[in-house]
Amino acid sequence: MPPFVSPPAPPVAIAANADFVYVVWGNMLLQFDAKNLKLLRRVPLRGEFPREPVLPEKRQRDKEQPKTER
């Protein structure tokens, strides 16, 4: 019998300010009260998101370069 392999954990990102803590966990956005960490809202995220930010100068270069067919 093969060893048990757990599925990979979903990616997590956390941001906070004086009032709220925001957690992106997999495809869910969670909002917590910063004072008591009570869950306030849970919102499913839809669609594809870029893995790295697209900088304005890269976006401009991509527009200037003609697309080539593959």
PDB file of N, CA, C and O in Angstrom, chain B, residues numbered from 101:
ATOM      1  N   MET B 101       0.850  -1.176   0.000  1.00  0.00           N
ATOM      2  CA  MET B 101       0.000   0.000   0.000  1.00  0.00           C
ATOM      3  C   MET B 101       0.901   1.247   0.000  1.00  0.00           C
ATOM      4  O   MET B 101       1.813   1.340   0.821  1.00  0.00           O
ATOM      5  N   PRO B 102       0.652   2.225  -0.929  1.00  0.00           N
ATOM      6  CA  PRO B 102       1.503   3.432  -0.970  1.00  0.00           C
ATOM      7  C   PRO B 102       1.253   4.316   0.241  1.00  0.00           C
ATOM      8  O   PRO B 102       0.164   4.302   0.814  1.00  0.00           O
ATOM      9  N   PRO B 103       2.265   5.085   0.627  1.00  0.00           N
ATOM     10  CA  PRO B 103       2.083   5.980   1.782  1.00  0.00           C
ATOM     11  C   PRO B 103       1.054   7.067   1.473  1.00  0.00           C
ATOM     12  O   PRO B 103       0.878   7.462   0.320  1.00  0.00           O
ATOM     13  N   PHE B 104       0.386   7.537   2.509  1.00  0.00           N
ATOM     14  CA  PHE B 104      -0.619   8.587   2.356  1.00  0.00           C
ATOM     15  C   PHE B 104       0.080   9.906   2.046  1.00  0.00           C
ATOM     16  O   PHE B 104       1.010  10.308   2.746  1.00  0.00           O
ATOM     17  N   VAL B 105      -0.375  10.570   0.998  1.00  0.00           N
ATOM     18  CA  VAL B 105       0.170  11.873   0.624  1.00  0.00           C
ATOM     19  C   VAL B 105      -0.970  12.880   0.708  1.00  0.00           C
ATOM     20  O   VAL B 105      -1.982  12.744   0.020  1.00  0.00           O
ATOM     21  N   SER B 106      -0.800  13.882   1.550  1.00  0.00           N
ATOM     22  CA  SER B 106      -1.859  14.884   1.685  1.00  0.00           C
ATOM     23  C   SER B 106      -1.835  15.822   0.480  1.00  0.00           C
ATOM     24  O   SER B 106      -0.775  16.068  -0.096  1.00  0.00           O
ATOM     25  N   PRO B 107      -2.996  16.341   0.101  1.00  0.00           N
ATOM     26  CA  PRO B 107      -3.029  17.284  -1.023  1.00  0.00           C
ATOM     27  C   PRO B 107      -2.308  18.573  -0.659  1.00  0.00           C
ATOM     28  O   PRO B 107      -2.215  18.921   0.518  1.00  0.00           O
ATOM     29  N   PRO B 108      -1.794  19.288  -1.662  1.00  0.00           N
ATOM     30  CA  PRO B 108      -1.081  20.536  -1.349  1.00  0.00           C
ATOM     31  C   PRO B 108      -2.041  21.562  -0.737  1.00  0.00           C
ATOM     32  O   PRO B 108      -3.211  21.635  -1.114  1.00  0.00           O
ATOM     33  N   ALA B 109      -1.531  22.343   0.202  1.00  0.00           N
ATOM     34  CA  ALA B 109      -2.333  23.390   0.841  1.00  0.00           C
ATOM     35  C   ALA B 109      -2.573  24.521  -0.147  1.00  0.00           C
ATOM     36  O   ALA B 109      -1.697  24.827  -0.956  1.00  0.00           O
ATOM     37  N   PRO B 110      -3.751  25.150  -0.095  1.00  0.00           N
ATOM     38  CA  PRO B 110      -3.997  26.277  -0.994  1.00  0.00           C
ATOM     39  C   PRO B 110      -3.109  27.460  -0.633  1.00  0.00           C
ATOM     40  O   PRO B 110      -2.726  27.612   0.527  1.00  0.00           O
ATOM     41  N   PRO B 111      -2.774  28.307  -1.617  1.00  0.00           N
ATOM     42  CA  PRO B 111      -1.948  29.475  -1.320  1.00  0.00           C
ATOM     43  C   PRO B 111      -2.670  30.427  -0.365  1.00  0.00           C
ATOM     44  O   PRO B 111      -3.895  30.543  -0.393  1.00  0.00           O
ATOM     45  N   VAL B 112      -1.892  31.105   0.478  1.00  0.00           N
ATOM     46  CA  VAL B 112      -2.447  32.020   1.480  1.00  0.00           C
ATOM     47  C   VAL B 112      -1.732  33.357   1.390  1.00  0.00           C
ATOM     48  O   VAL B 112      -0.516  33.408   1.206  1.00  0.00           O
ATOM     49  N   ALA B 113      -2.498  34.452   1.523  1.00  0.00           N
ATOM     50  CA  ALA B 113      -1.950  35.807   1.614  1.00  0.00           C
ATOM     51  C   ALA B 113      -2.715  36.527   2.712  1.00  0.00           C
ATOM     52  O   ALA B 113      -3.929  36.364   2.839  1.00  0.00           O
ATOM     53  N   ILE B 114      -2.005  37.329   3.512  1.00  0.00           N
ATOM     54  CA  ILE B 114      -2.620  38.037   4.636  1.00  0.00           C
ATOM     55  C   ILE B 114      -2.232  39.509   4.572  1.00  0.00           C
ATOM     56  O   ILE B 114      -1.076  39.851   4.318  1.00  0.00           O
ATOM     57  N   ALA B 115      -3.222  40.378   4.807  1.00  0.00           N
ATOM     58  CA  ALA B 115      -2.985  41.820   4.910  1.00  0.00           C
ATOM     59  C   ALA B 115      -3.830  42.324   6.071  1.00  0.00           C
ATOM     60  O   ALA B 115      -4.899  41.786   6.356  1.00  0.00           O
ATOM     61  N   ALA B 116      -3.334  43.373   6.744  1.00  0.00           N
ATOM     62  CA  ALA B 116      -4.073  43.891   7.898  1.00  0.00           C
ATOM     63  C   ALA B 116      -3.891  45.391   8.016  1.00  0.00           C
ATOM     64  O   ALA B 116      -2.911  45.961   7.537  1.00  0.00           O
ATOM     65  N   ASN B 117      -4.871  46.019   8.672  1.00  0.00           N
ATOM     66  CA  ASN B 117      -4.754  47.413   9.077  1.00  0.00           C
ATOM     67  C   ASN B 117      -5.317  47.501  10.488  1.00  0.00           C
ATOM     68  O   ASN B 117      -5.525  46.463  11.117  1.00  0.00           O
ATOM     69  N   ALA B 118      -5.569  48.678  11.003  1.00  0.00           N
ATOM     70  CA  ALA B 118      -6.025  48.836  12.384  1.00  0.00           C
ATOM     71  C   ALA B 118      -7.415  48.248  12.614  1.00  0.00           C
ATOM     72  O   ALA B 118      -7.754  47.895  13.743  1.00  0.00           O
ATOM     73  N   ASP B 119      -8.219  48.139  11.562  1.00  0.00           N
ATOM     74  CA  ASP B 119      -9.594  47.690  11.721  1.00  0.00           C
ATOM     75  C   ASP B 119      -9.857  46.257  11.285  1.00  0.00           C
ATOM     76  O   ASP B 119     -10.674  45.565  11.892  1.00  0.00           O
ATOM     77  N   PHE B 120      -9.174  45.806  10.241  1.00  0.00           N
ATOM     78  CA  PHE B 120      -9.499  44.513   9.648  1.00  0.00           C
ATOM     79  C   PHE B 120      -8.257  43.692   9.344  1.00  0.00           C
ATOM     80  O   PHE B 120      -7.163  44.228   9.170  1.00  0.00           O
ATOM     81  N   VAL B 121      -8.449  42.381   9.284  1.00  0.00           N
ATOM     82  CA  VAL B 121      -7.445  41.443   8.789  1.00  0.00           C
ATOM     83  C   VAL B 121      -8.072  40.743   7.592  1.00  0.00           C
ATOM     84  O   VAL B 121      -9.167  40.190   7.690  1.00  0.00           O
ATOM     85  N   TYR B 122      -7.374  40.770   6.462  1.00  0.00           N
ATOM     86  CA  TYR B 122      -7.867  40.142   5.240  1.00  0.00           C
ATOM     87  C   TYR B 122      -6.992  38.934   4.936  1.00  0.00           C
ATOM     88  O   TYR B 122      -5.765  39.001   5.007  1.00  0.00           O
ATOM     89  N   VAL B 123      -7.645  37.833   4.599  1.00  0.00           N
ATOM     90  CA  VAL B 123      -6.933  36.609   4.262  1.00  0.00           C
ATOM     91  C   VAL B 123      -7.473  36.106   2.932  1.00  0.00           C
ATOM     92  O   VAL B 123      -8.680  35.925   2.769  1.00  0.00           O
ATOM     93  N   VAL B 124      -6.569  35.880   1.981  1.00  0.00           N
ATOM     94  CA  VAL B 124      -6.924  35.195   0.755  1.00  0.00           C
ATOM     95  C   VAL B 124      -6.414  33.775   0.925  1.00  0.00           C
ATOM     96  O   VAL B 124      -5.214  33.544   1.069  1.00  0.00           O
ATOM     97  N   TRP B 125      -7.339  32.828   0.907  1.00  0.00           N
ATOM     98  CA  TRP B 125      -7.011  31.422   1.128  1.00  0.00           C
ATOM     99  C   TRP B 125      -7.618  30.628  -0.019  1.00  0.00           C
ATOM    100  O   TRP B 125      -8.833  30.448  -0.092  1.00  0.00           O
ATOM    101  N   GLY B 126      -6.756  30.158  -0.912  1.00  0.00           N
ATOM    102  CA  GLY B 126      -7.259  29.494  -2.108  1.00  0.00           C
ATOM    103  C   GLY B 126      -8.055  30.491  -2.936  1.00  0.00           C
ATOM    104  O   GLY B 126      -7.521  31.508  -3.379  1.00  0.00           O
ATOM    105  N   ASN B 127      -9.339  30.194  -3.143  1.00  0.00           N
ATOM    106  CA  ASN B 127     -10.178  31.111  -3.918  1.00  0.00           C
ATOM    107  C   ASN B 127     -11.182  31.842  -3.023  1.00  0.00           C
ATOM    108  O   ASN B 127     -12.236  32.262  -3.500  1.00  0.00           O
ATOM    109  N   MET B 128     -10.871  32.000  -1.737  1.00  0.00           N
ATOM    110  CA  MET B 128     -11.756  32.704  -0.801  1.00  0.00           C
ATOM    111  C   MET B 128     -11.061  33.935  -0.231  1.00  0.00           C
ATOM    112  O   MET B 128      -9.875  33.898   0.095  1.00  0.00           O
ATOM    113  N   LEU B 129     -11.819  35.031  -0.115  1.00  0.00           N
ATOM    114  CA  LEU B 129     -11.356  36.233   0.573  1.00  0.00           C
ATOM    115  C   LEU B 129     -12.110  36.308   1.890  1.00  0.00           C
ATOM    116  O   LEU B 129     -13.340  36.351   1.904  1.00  0.00           O
ATOM    117  N   LEU B 130     -11.379  36.322   2.996  1.00  0.00           N
ATOM    118  CA  LEU B 130     -11.968  36.369   4.327  1.00  0.00           C
ATOM    119  C   LEU B 130     -11.642  37.707   4.973  1.00  0.00           C
ATOM    120  O   LEU B 130     -10.514  38.188   4.870  1.00  0.00           O
ATOM    121  N   GLN B 131     -12.628  38.315   5.641  1.00  0.00           N
ATOM    122  CA  GLN B 131     -12.410  39.579   6.355  1.00  0.00           C
ATOM    123  C   GLN B 131     -12.716  39.327   7.830  1.00  0.00           C
ATOM    124  O   GLN B 131     -13.792  38.843   8.184  1.00  0.00           O
ATOM    125  N   PHE B 132     -11.738  39.667   8.689  1.00  0.00           N
ATOM    126  CA  PHE B 132     -11.869  39.494  10.126  1.00  0.00           C
ATOM    127  C   PHE B 132     -11.794  40.841  10.820  1.00  0.00           C
ATOM    128  O   PHE B 132     -11.142  41.762  10.328  1.00  0.00           O
ATOM    129  N   ASP B 133     -12.462  40.962  11.966  1.00  0.00           N
ATOM    130  CA  ASP B 133     -12.308  42.132  12.828  1.00  0.00           C
ATOM    131  C   ASP B 133     -10.928  42.037  13.469  1.00  0.00           C
ATOM    132  O   ASP B 133     -10.591  40.997  14.036  1.00  0.00           O
ATOM    133  N   ALA B 134     -10.126  43.088  13.394  1.00  0.00           N
ATOM    134  CA  ALA B 134      -8.758  43.053  13.908  1.00  0.00           C
ATOM    135  C   ALA B 134      -8.704  42.973  15.429  1.00  0.00           C
ATOM    136  O   ALA B 134      -7.716  42.491  15.983  1.00  0.00           O
ATOM    137  N   LYS B 135      -9.732  43.428  16.103  1.00  0.00           N
ATOM    138  CA  LYS B 135      -9.708  43.442  17.575  1.00  0.00           C
ATOM    139  C   LYS B 135      -9.962  42.067  18.188  1.00  0.00           C
ATOM    140  O   LYS B 135      -9.335  41.706  19.184  1.00  0.00           O
ATOM    141  N   ASN B 136     -10.884  41.293  17.593  1.00  0.00           N
ATOM    142  CA  ASN B 136     -11.225  40.000  18.193  1.00  0.00           C
ATOM    143  C   ASN B 136     -11.122  38.830  17.210  1.00  0.00           C
ATOM    144  O   ASN B 136     -11.432  37.694  17.567  1.00  0.00           O
ATOM    145  N   LEU B 137     -10.693  39.097  15.989  1.00  0.00           N
ATOM    146  CA  LEU B 137     -10.538  38.111  14.920  1.00  0.00           C
ATOM    147  C   LEU B 137     -11.837  37.375  14.581  1.00  0.00           C
ATOM    148  O   LEU B 137     -11.800  36.237  14.112  1.00  0.00           O
ATOM    149  N   LYS B 138     -12.971  38.014  14.813  1.00  0.00           N
ATOM    150  CA  LYS B 138     -14.256  37.449  14.421  1.00  0.00           C
ATOM    151  C   LYS B 138     -14.403  37.558  12.909  1.00  0.00           C
ATOM    152  O   LYS B 138     -14.146  38.609  12.322  1.00  0.00           O
ATOM    153  N   LEU B 139     -14.820  36.456  12.285  1.00  0.00           N
ATOM    154  CA  LEU B 139     -15.035  36.451  10.842  1.00  0.00           C
ATOM    155  C   LEU B 139     -16.217  37.344  10.505  1.00  0.00           C
ATOM    156  O   LEU B 139     -17.314  37.142  11.025  1.00  0.00           O
ATOM    157  N   LEU B 140     -16.007  38.331   9.642  1.00  0.00           N
ATOM    158  CA  LEU B 140     -17.064  39.256   9.255  1.00  0.00           C
ATOM    159  C   LEU B 140     -17.673  38.911   7.906  1.00  0.00           C
ATOM    160  O   LEU B 140     -18.894  38.924   7.747  1.00  0.00           O
ATOM    161  N   ARG B 141     -16.819  38.602   6.934  1.00  0.00           N
ATOM    162  CA  ARG B 141     -17.297  38.306   5.578  1.00  0.00           C
ATOM    163  C   ARG B 141     -16.446  37.216   4.941  1.00  0.00           C
ATOM    164  O   ARG B 141     -15.263  37.057   5.244  1.00  0.00           O
ATOM    165  N   ARG B 142     -17.085  36.481   4.057  1.00  0.00           N
ATOM    166  CA  ARG B 142     -16.398  35.450   3.275  1.00  0.00           C
ATOM    167  C   ARG B 142     -16.893  35.594   1.840  1.00  0.00           C
ATOM    168  O   ARG B 142     -18.093  35.498   1.583  1.00  0.00           O
ATOM    169  N   VAL B 143     -15.978  35.824   0.912  1.00  0.00           N
ATOM    170  CA  VAL B 143     -16.346  36.076  -0.480  1.00  0.00           C
ATOM    171  C   VAL B 143     -15.561  35.132  -1.385  1.00  0.00           C
ATOM    172  O   VAL B 143     -14.333  35.089  -1.308  1.00  0.00           O
ATOM    173  N   PRO B 144     -16.249  34.373  -2.242  1.00  0.00           N
ATOM    174  CA  PRO B 144     -15.507  33.526  -3.192  1.00  0.00           C
ATOM    175  C   PRO B 144     -14.920  34.393  -4.309  1.00  0.00           C
ATOM    176  O   PRO B 144     -15.582  35.294  -4.822  1.00  0.00           O
ATOM    177  N   LEU B 145     -13.693  34.111  -4.667  1.00  0.00           N
ATOM    178  CA  LEU B 145     -13.034  34.804  -5.769  1.00  0.00           C
ATOM    179  C   LEU B 145     -13.188  33.960  -7.023  1.00  0.00           C
ATOM    180  O   LEU B 145     -13.046  32.738  -6.979  1.00  0.00           O
ATOM    181  N   ARG B 146     -13.476  34.604  -8.122  1.00  0.00           N
ATOM    182  CA  ARG B 146     -13.682  33.885  -9.376  1.00  0.00           C
ATOM    183  C   ARG B 146     -12.680  34.366 -10.407  1.00  0.00           C
ATOM    184  O   ARG B 146     -12.221  35.507 -10.358  1.00  0.00           O
ATOM    185  N   GLY B 147     -12.349  33.497 -11.332  1.00  0.00           N
ATOM    186  CA  GLY B 147     -11.476  33.878 -12.432  1.00  0.00           C
ATOM    187  C   GLY B 147     -10.030  33.544 -12.162  1.00  0.00           C
ATOM    188  O   GLY B 147      -9.666  33.018 -11.111  1.00  0.00           O
ATOM    189  N   GLU B 148      -9.231  33.865 -13.136  1.00  0.00           N
ATOM    190  CA  GLU B 148      -7.791  33.629 -13.064  1.00  0.00           C
ATOM    191  C   GLU B 148      -7.097  34.905 -12.618  1.00  0.00           C
ATOM    192  O   GLU B 148      -7.472  36.000 -13.038  1.00  0.00           O
ATOM    193  N   PHE B 149      -6.099  34.768 -11.779  1.00  0.00           N
ATOM    194  CA  PHE B 149      -5.346  35.910 -11.299  1.00  0.00           C
ATOM    195  C   PHE B 149      -3.888  35.723 -11.675  1.00  0.00           C
ATOM    196  O   PHE B 149      -3.370  34.609 -11.607  1.00  0.00           O
ATOM    197  N   PRO B 150      -3.211  36.810 -12.076  1.00  0.00           N
ATOM    198  CA  PRO B 150      -1.788  36.675 -12.421  1.00  0.00           C
ATOM    199  C   PRO B 150      -0.973  36.287 -11.202  1.00  0.00           C
ATOM    200  O   PRO B 150      -1.274  36.699 -10.082  1.00  0.00           O
ATOM    201  N   ARG B 151       0.060  35.494 -11.428  1.00  0.00           N
ATOM    202  CA  ARG B 151       0.916  35.064 -10.324  1.00  0.00           C
ATOM    203  C   ARG B 151       1.887  36.165  -9.904  1.00  0.00           C
ATOM    204  O   ARG B 151       2.316  36.203  -8.750  1.00  0.00           O
ATOM    205  N   GLU B 152       2.233  37.050 -10.815  1.00  0.00           N
ATOM    206  CA  GLU B 152       3.112  38.162 -10.467  1.00  0.00           C
ATOM    207  C   GLU B 152       2.516  39.448 -11.027  1.00  0.00           C
ATOM    208  O   GLU B 152       1.850  39.421 -12.061  1.00  0.00           O
ATOM    209  N   PRO B 153       2.746  40.561 -10.361  1.00  0.00           N
ATOM    210  CA  PRO B 153       2.137  41.804 -10.836  1.00  0.00           C
ATOM    211  C   PRO B 153       2.694  42.218 -12.199  1.00  0.00           C
ATOM    212  O   PRO B 153       3.865  41.987 -12.503  1.00  0.00           O
ATOM    213  N   VAL B 154       1.844  42.823 -12.998  1.00  0.00           N
ATOM    214  CA  VAL B 154       2.264  43.345 -14.302  1.00  0.00           C
ATOM    215  C   VAL B 154       2.561  44.823 -14.111  1.00  0.00           C
ATOM    216  O   VAL B 154       1.667  45.616 -13.816  1.00  0.00           O
ATOM    217  N   LEU B 155       3.814  45.179 -14.282  1.00  0.00           N
ATOM    218  CA  LEU B 155       4.238  46.556 -14.087  1.00  0.00           C
ATOM    219  C   LEU B 155       3.802  47.410 -15.272  1.00  0.00           C
ATOM    220  O   LEU B 155       3.757  46.915 -16.398  1.00  0.00           O
ATOM    221  N   PRO B 156       3.479  48.688 -15.040  1.00  0.00           N
ATOM    222  CA  PRO B 156       3.000  49.552 -16.141  1.00  0.00           C
ATOM    223  C   PRO B 156       3.957  49.604 -17.324  1.00  0.00           C
ATOM    224  O   PRO B 156       3.501  49.623 -18.467  1.00  0.00           O
ATOM    225  N   GLU B 157       5.276  49.627 -17.090  1.00  0.00           N
ATOM    226  CA  GLU B 157       6.209  49.705 -18.214  1.00  0.00           C
ATOM    227  C   GLU B 157       6.206  48.417 -19.030  1.00  0.00           C
ATOM    228  O   GLU B 157       6.397  48.466 -20.245  1.00  0.00           O
ATOM    229  N   LYS B 158       5.993  47.265 -18.395  1.00  0.00           N
ATOM    230  CA  LYS B 158       5.895  46.008 -19.135  1.00  0.00           C
ATOM    231  C   LYS B 158       4.616  45.983 -19.951  1.00  0.00           C
ATOM    232  O   LYS B 158       4.618  45.526 -21.094  1.00  0.00           O
ATOM    233  N   ARG B 159       3.535  46.465 -19.381  1.00  0.00           N
ATOM    234  CA  ARG B 159       2.263  46.511 -20.106  1.00  0.00           C
ATOM    235  C   ARG B 159       2.413  47.372 -21.356  1.00  0.00           C
ATOM    236  O   ARG B 159       1.905  47.010 -22.418  1.00  0.00           O
ATOM    237  N   GLN B 160       3.111  48.518 -21.243  1.00  0.00           N
ATOM    238  CA  GLN B 160       3.310  49.416 -22.380  1.00  0.00           C
ATOM    239  C   GLN B 160       4.173  48.738 -23.443  1.00  0.00           C
ATOM    240  O   GLN B 160       3.874  48.840 -24.633  1.00  0.00           O
ATOM    241  N   ARG B 161       5.245  48.045 -23.032  1.00  0.00           N
ATOM    242  CA  ARG B 161       6.103  47.340 -23.989  1.00  0.00           C
ATOM    243  C   ARG B 161       5.323  46.269 -24.727  1.00  0.00           C
ATOM    244  O   ARG B 161       5.498  46.098 -25.933  1.00  0.00           O
ATOM    245  N   ASP B 162       4.450  45.534 -24.011  1.00  0.00           N
ATOM    246  CA  ASP B 162       3.666  44.481 -24.645  1.00  0.00           C
ATOM    247  C   ASP B 162       2.733  45.054 -25.704  1.00  0.00           C
ATOM    248  O   ASP B 162       2.495  44.413 -26.727  1.00  0.00           O
ATOM    249  N   LYS B 163       2.201  46.255 -25.471  1.00  0.00           N
ATOM    250  CA  LYS B 163       1.318  46.883 -26.453  1.00  0.00           C
ATOM    251  C   LYS B 163       2.091  47.300 -27.693  1.00  0.00           C
ATOM    252  O   LYS B 163       1.568  47.229 -28.805  1.00  0.00           O
ATOM    253  N   GLU B 164       3.347  47.738 -27.507  1.00  0.00           N
ATOM    254  CA  GLU B 164       4.147  48.235 -28.622  1.00  0.00           C
ATOM    255  C   GLU B 164       4.671  47.101 -29.496  1.00  0.00           C
ATOM    256  O   GLU B 164       4.864  47.291 -30.697  1.00  0.00           O
ATOM    257  N   GLN B 165       4.905  45.920 -28.912  1.00  0.00           N
ATOM    258  CA  GLN B 165       5.451  44.811 -29.685  1.00  0.00           C
ATOM    259  C   GLN B 165       4.321  44.084 -30.407  1.00  0.00           C
ATOM    260  O   GLN B 165       3.311  43.744 -29.791  1.00  0.00           O
ATOM    261  N   PRO B 166       4.482  43.843 -31.708  1.00  0.00           N
ATOM    262  CA  PRO B 166       3.449  43.088 -32.427  1.00  0.00           C
ATOM    263  C   PRO B 166       3.443  41.641 -31.983  1.00  0.00           C
ATOM    264  O   PRO B 166       4.493  41.061 -31.706  1.00  0.00           O
ATOM    265  N   LYS B 167       2.259  41.063 -31.915  1.00  0.00           N
ATOM    266  CA  LYS B 167       2.137  39.659 -31.522  1.00  0.00           C
ATOM    267  C   LYS B 167       2.503  38.779 -32.712  1.00  0.00           C
ATOM    268  O   LYS B 167       2.120  39.053 -33.850  1.00  0.00           O
ATOM    269  N   THR B 168       3.248  37.725 -32.429  1.00  0.00           N
ATOM    270  CA  THR B 168       3.617  36.794 -33.466  1.00  0.00           C
ATOM    271  C   THR B 168       2.763  35.540 -33.345  1.00  0.00           C
ATOM    272  O   THR B 168       2.400  35.116 -32.248  1.00  0.00           O
ATOM    273  N   GLU B 169       2.451  34.958 -34.498  1.00  0.00           N
ATOM    274  CA  GLU B 169       1.653  33.729 -34.476  1.00  0.00           C
ATOM    275  C   GLU B 169       2.568  32.566 -34.194  1.00  0.00           C
ATOM    276  O   GLU B 169       3.730  32.537 -34.600  1.00  0.00           O
ATOM    277  N   ARG B 170       1.999  31.591 -33.473  1.00  0.00           N
ATOM    278  CA  ARG B 170       2.786  30.392 -33.137  1.00  0.00           C
ATOM    279  C   ARG B 170       2.427  29.258 -34.041  1.00  0.00           C
ATOM    280  O   ARG B 170       2.982  28.167 -33.913  1.00  0.00           O
TER     281      ARG B 170
END
